[in-house]
Amino acid sequence: MRDQMHDNSQRLASPAVARNRDVILEVLREVLAEAGQVLELASGSGEHAVHFAHGLPHLEWQPTDASPRALESIADWRTEADLANLKAPIELDAMGTWPVLACDALVAINLIHISPWRVTAELMLQAGQLLPAGGVLYLYGPYKRNGQHTAPSNEGFDVQLKSRNPLWGVRNLEAVIEEAERNGLLLDKVIEMPANNLSVVFTRRS
């Protein structure tokens, strides 16, 4: 379901965020325990950024997006939340020139399948360059395992995605891991999440 307007403000609201934000936060509390600065890609409405910045006060959370409409929404959510550790959103197109940013972790939620494969390749390249040794890359979303969908609902979702854009689709987890390893990122853990999604955690090789 597409994001919808929230009241009369510039804020967008996504039903999916309300469903998954708490379970993702529990994983992030563990995997980002040692992080200081987090760069979130494709922050969308900004609701995740607010929720995670509130739940992880030891982190400085930097939301980004390529869409001007999303950036407006993130900024409005940020103003309402008034959190000292939530930074103003910045424009970042994964396929464009990345701004020079310091970060200890990268977070990308529901990005891999709603973008062409070249975005995944660029994400892994940039993560390998930006993250310090031991830095974390956290991915969340649906994945195929060993070339097979993990649930009929994911298979249907894959068909829906490809009907919207033939370059989109649920990715093979093994292909994502291979791309990460090519750029110095090692698989740390795969955590099964509700609704047949996965949390996939990589660390930058020392």
SULFEN-V160317 format. One line per field, one symbol per residue. ss: DSSP state (a for helix, b for strand, c for the rest). phi: phi as a letter, one per 20 degrees, with the letter a starting at -180 (. if undefined). burial: # if it has 9 or more other ideal C-beta (glycine too) atoms within 8 Angstrom, else .. Layout:
ss: ???
phi: ???
burial: ???
//
This chain:
ss: cccbbccccccbbcaaaaaaaaaaaaaaaaacccccbbbbbcccccaaaaaaaaaccccbbbbbbccaaaaaaaaaaaaaaccccbcccbbcccccccccccccbbbbbcccccccaaaaaaaaaaaaaacccccbbbbbbcbbbccbcccaaaaaaaaaaaaaccccccbbaaaaaaaaaaccbbbbbbbbbaaabbbbbbbbcc
phi: .ffcfdldeefecdgfffedffffgfffgeedgdfddddeelfmfnffgfffffecffdeddebaeegfffffgfffffffldfedeffcfbdgedefffcebdbdccdldgedafgfffffgfffffeeffgnfddddcqebeclmdfeagffffffffffffbfeeqfefgfffffffffdnddfeacdfdgmmdcedddcfgf
burial: ..........####..#..##.###.###.##..#.####################..#.######...#########.##.#.###.####.#...#....###########.#...##########.##...###########...##...##.##..##.....#.#####.##.###.#.###..##.#...########..
//
